Amino acid sequence: MNLKPALFEMKEALINQKVGQSEQHFIQELETKHRLSAGSLVFYYNNFMLLNLNSSEYTSQTQNDTKKINRKWIKNEIEVMFQYIMERQKEGALNITEILEEVAQFLNRGYQSVNYKYYSIIKAQEKKDANKKKSFQFITIEEKDVPVLATEVNEDTPQATQPNQENTAHDQDNLLDILSGLITNVQQLPGLNLNELLGSLYQLTNMALQNQNTVQQIENMKTEINLEKEAMQVQLMKREQQYIQEKERNNELQLEVSKLAKEITAFNRLGDAAKIQHLKSYNQRLNYIIDSFGVVLKVSG
């Protein structure tokens, strides 16, 4: 697996607009060339496309640029950075400094900016996890206060954690009842934090919506490009047809001019008497079309 050269090749192709008409074929070729699993480059391709759309500084620079612009970090860059670090470490790259330098290159950022952003997020997460651990409190109960376990099942006690089989079909049609029962059950399970669980679910749905929006933006771009191509093709066909018509017209005019030149040359070679006779004969061959008012409409020989 060679993720690093694959990403730099992808970035260069996007900047130079050498992807071609089929993005899927381009990604598959990169994955095969660098021995990557199928679909492993789709995440990076979508995020690089978003960076191209959202940042003019990103598209105006190449990986060889030494001057980096201090622009505001966006969510896509942070996601790409952590995803790349995780996958590079899976490949066996353990030097975090080298990995951060690679991130700085394909994000067109300075190393110090990437280093600071990475460790600040790590420290903030560690602090958050430490605060969560401190929030747990354990209370020791004396042996005499420990409740006696019942040896018989009390049928009058409601079992909140077991679903009611008689109302299962009804619950499937009522989303609010299902959610209410889920929340009740989770609250009664030890070791689970309902707020954290729902927060994680909310983040997953946000990520899904972002991916959907990304795909829709890419599809809209494809549609616009295709429409522009079709319009250009139609315009080109019209111009080609106009060119053919003009060429045919010019050819006809050249034939007429050539014919007239030959007649003039032949006429100039005649003597004076022959010229007069020729003009008289030509005048007799003319046909006149005259309207009711005596106006000549057309003269033909």
N, C-alpha and C positions, 0 to 999 in steps of 0.2 A: 504494500500500500504506500502510495506517494501522494499525500494530500497537498503538500506544499507546492510542488511544481504544477499540479493540476489547477490550483486556485490562481497562481500567477499567470498561467496560460489563459485561463478563463477571463481574467481581468483584462489582459492585453487584447483579447479578441473582442470584448465588449467595448473597450475604448476605441479601437480601430474599426468597429462595426464589421467584423469578419465572422459573425456567428452564422450567417446564412438564413435561409427561409425557415428551416426546421430547428427550433431550439432544442427539442427533444433529441433529435439525431446528434446535434452538437454535444449535448451533455453525455449521451451514451458513448460517443467516441472518446471523450475525455476520460470517462470512467474505465473504459476498456484499455485505453492507452496506458493509464497509470495504475491499473490493477486495483481499482476501487469497486466496492460493492454497488449494485444497481440502486440508483436513487440517492446516493450519498452526496451528490453535488447539487441537487435540486434546491436545497435550503440556501446554499451560498449563492446560486444563480439568481434566485428571487430577491435576495437581500442586496446583491450587487446592482440589480436593476433598479431597486428602490433608491439606493444611494445615488445612482446616476440621475434619477428623476428629481431627487430632493436637494442635491448639492452640486452646484456648478463648479465649485472648487475641486470636487472629487474627479469630475470628468476632464478638467483642464490639466490635470497632473498625470504623470506616469510613475511607474515604480522606481525609475532612476532619478527622480527629482530629489534634490537635497533640501530644498526649501519647503517646509510644511506650513500650512496656514492653520492658525489656532481657531478653529471653528467649534461650535457647540456640539457636544456629544449627543447623538440621538439613540433611540432604543434599538434600532436595527444594528448599529455598530457594536453596541454592548453585547447583544445576543450573538452576533457573528464572532466576536472576540472570545467569549466563554465557550462557544461550541467548538471553535477551532482549537483552543487550548486543550479541551477535554479529548478531542479526537487525536491530536498530535501526541498527547501523553499515552493514549492507548497504542499508538504506533511504536512507542518506545522512546520518544523524545522527552527526556527528564529535565533538561536545562531550561528553566522557566525564562531566563534572560534571553536566550536565543529565540524562544517561541514568541515572546513579547516583541522582539525586533522584527520577526516575520509579520506579526499582526500590524505593526506600525507601517511596514512597507506596503502591504496590499490595502490598508485603509488610508494611505497617504497622510499619516500623522507622524509627529515626532515621537521618538522612543520615550522621552520623559513624560509626555502626555499620556501615552498608553500605560506606562508603568504606574503613574500616579492613579489613573482611573481604575486599573485592575486592583491594586492593593487597597484603595479607599473603599471599594465595594466589598472586598473580602473582609476588611476590618469591621465595616458596618454590619455585615451578616454575622460575624462572630459575636459582636456585641449584642445583636438581637437574640441570637441563640442563648447567650449567657443569661440575658434577662428572663428568657422563658424558663430556663432551668431554676432560677432563683424564685420564680413565682410558685413553684410546687411546694406545698407544706405537708409534712407528715405528722400525724398525731398518734402517739402511743396510747393504747387502751390497756388498762390493767386487766389481768386475767379474770377477775371477778365480774368485770363489766362486759365481758365478751358474751354476746347473745348465744343461747343454746340453739343448735341446729335442729330443726323439726325432723322427726322420723317419719311423719305422714304428710301427705300432700293436702293442703288446705284448699278445698275446691272453691271457697268463697273469695280467695285472693286472686285478683286479676293479674294475668300474665301479660305485661306490656310488651315484652320482647318477642312474643310469639304471635304471628299474624292470625287473624280470625279467618278460617277457611271458608266460612259461610259468606263473608263479605268480600272475598278476594276478587270476584268478577266485578262487583260494584266499585271497588277501589281502583281497578284498572281504568275505569271510565271517569274517575274523579281525581284530577291531578293534585288538587289542593289537599285532599285527604291523604294521598300517598306521601306528599312532602311532609305533612304534619306528623304522620306515623313514623317517617324516617327520622325526623328531628327528635321525636320522643325516644325512639330506640337508641339513637346515637348518644343522647344525653345520659342514658342509663348504663352505657358501656364504659367500664373503667379504662383509663389510659388514653382516651380519645378526646381531643379538643374540638368541639363543634365549630367554633369560629375559625380555627386554623383549617379544618376540613373544607368548610364552605369557601374560605378565602382561596384555597388551592384550586377548588373547582371553578371559582370565578376567574382566576388567572388563566386556567386552561381554556375556558370559553373565549376570553379576550384574545388569546393567541390564535385560536381557531378562526375568530372573526378577522384578525389581522391578516392571516394567511389567505383567507377568502378574498379580502379586499385587494391583496397583492395580486392574486391570480386574476381578479376582475380588471385591475388596472393594466396588466400585461395583455389581456384579451382585447381591451379597448384600444391599446396601442396597435396591436396586430390589425384590428379592424380598420383603424384610420390609415395605416400604411397600405393595406390592401385596396382601400377605396382610392387613395392617391395614385397607386399603380394603375388601377383600372381607368381612372380619368386620364392619366398620361397616355395610356395605350390607345384610348379612343381618340384623343387629340392627335396622336401620331398617325393613326390610320387616316384621319381626315386630311392631314397635311400630305400624306403619301398620295391619296386619291386626287387631291388638288394638283399636286406636282405632275401626276400622270396626265391629267387633263390639259394642263398648260403645255406639257411637252408635245402632246398630240396636236394641239393648236399651233404651236410653233412649227412643227413639221409641215402642217398643211400650208401655213403662210410661206415657208421656205419654198415649197413646191410651186406655189402660185407666183412667187417672185422670180423663181428660176424660169418658169414658163414665159412670163412677161419679158424677162431679159432676152430670151431667145428670139421672141417675136420682134422686139425692138432691134436686135442685131440684124436679123434677117431683113427687116424693113429698111434699115440704113444702107444695106448693101445694094438695094434696087436703084435703078436710075430714076431720073425725075419723072419721066413719063410712066414708068412702072409704078412709082409711088402714088401718082395721081390715080392711076387705074386701080391700084390696090385699095386706096381710100374710098374710091367710088364703089367698088365691089363690097367693101366692108360696110359702107353706109347702107347699101341695099339689103344686107343681111340682118340689120338691126330690127328688132321687133319692139314696138311701142305699145305700152298699156296706158290708155288715157281714160280719166274718169269723165263724168258727165259735164264737168265744168271746163274740160279741155286741158287739165293739168296732167303732165306726164308723171305716172306713178312708178313705172319700172321700164328699164331698157335692157333687152337681152339680145345676144347675137345668135 
